Amino acid sequence: MIHKLTTTAVMLGALFTSSAFADKWHMPTPYGDANLPTKIAYEFADAIRTGTDGEIDVTVHSGASLVKHPEIPRAVRTGQVQLGEIFIGIMGNTHPVFKHDNIPFLATNFEDAEKLWHAARPEIDKQLDKEGMKLLYAVPWPAQSLYTKIPVQTLKDLEGLKMRAYSPSTSRLADLMSTTPTTVQVPEIPQAFSTGIIDAMITSPSTGANGQAWDYLSYYTDIKAWIPKNVVVVNKRAFLRLDDDMQQVILDAAAAAEARGWEGVRKTAAEDTATLAENGIKVSEPTPELMAELEKIGDIMIKEWEAEAPSEVGTILSTYRADR
Ligand code: PCA
């Protein structure tokens, strides 16, 4: 770990001392090139390069190759890198507003997820700003569903299993499901399943398909529990140093990226679910019993979440509910 950090620090030092005519910007992202958010990140970088006539040259470092995912918020905050992409849920311990992203059964279709984002965005903007970051755009994932080695009729079937967690909220969810949460990053999922570190996970059809989930599990129960998002942020000082025209290029590129995400995710959700089935995973609807049990847990989590920050979370919930 120390070795890795040192290597990263040395690399970053080298990157920023290289002089060039263009302003060289770096954008670490957490996920690999097969993912929609990463494809959009490359397009976003291209739009900035083109729109500024090459004056800002953004290099996308996908798959956590430059900065490990949990370190990306700090790297952007401290200006080690100018831009970064972050899964909103991993910031759940920074401030409760970030948890809006991983609450089960609060928003389970794309229309509702957009409304929830609309309601949460000002609060997220405010918190990121406090940390020296400016929010640029969000990209949604397909709805998160349940992957297991065994068929699941009710929660009883999962009792005692080791469940992958990727955020504070999903750890809490695993507890409430009477499973044991284990944090595993996307690239380690196949190995974690095959070595028995995890027995189950809740994620998108895309992450399952990209990780060839059929190699290590057989069942996909389409609970569609929540629709999480990545955000792309810029270091505030780096942004404010730019003239108005350049700032506008970035804001326009961000607006285009956001629109492309909400549109594109619908297609990838359908395609990737089909890929799971084509490769032999049994894709099924959840039983009414399982849904009733999970929705009860969702209600508990909404209450717990609201109690953590009644004012900010209350604002998100009331804005969202008024819009539905
Ligand atoms: N894939 C990412 C985040 C949400 C998703 O669908 C993951 O599983 O970590």
Boltz pocket constraint, residues with backbone or C-beta under 6 A from the ligand:
constraints:
  - pocket:
      binder: B
      contacts: [[A, 87], [A, 141], [A, 142], [A, 166], [A, 184], [A, 185], [A, 186], [A, 202], [A, 203], [A, 204], [A, 205], [A, 206], [A, 207], [A, 228]]
      max_distance: 6.0
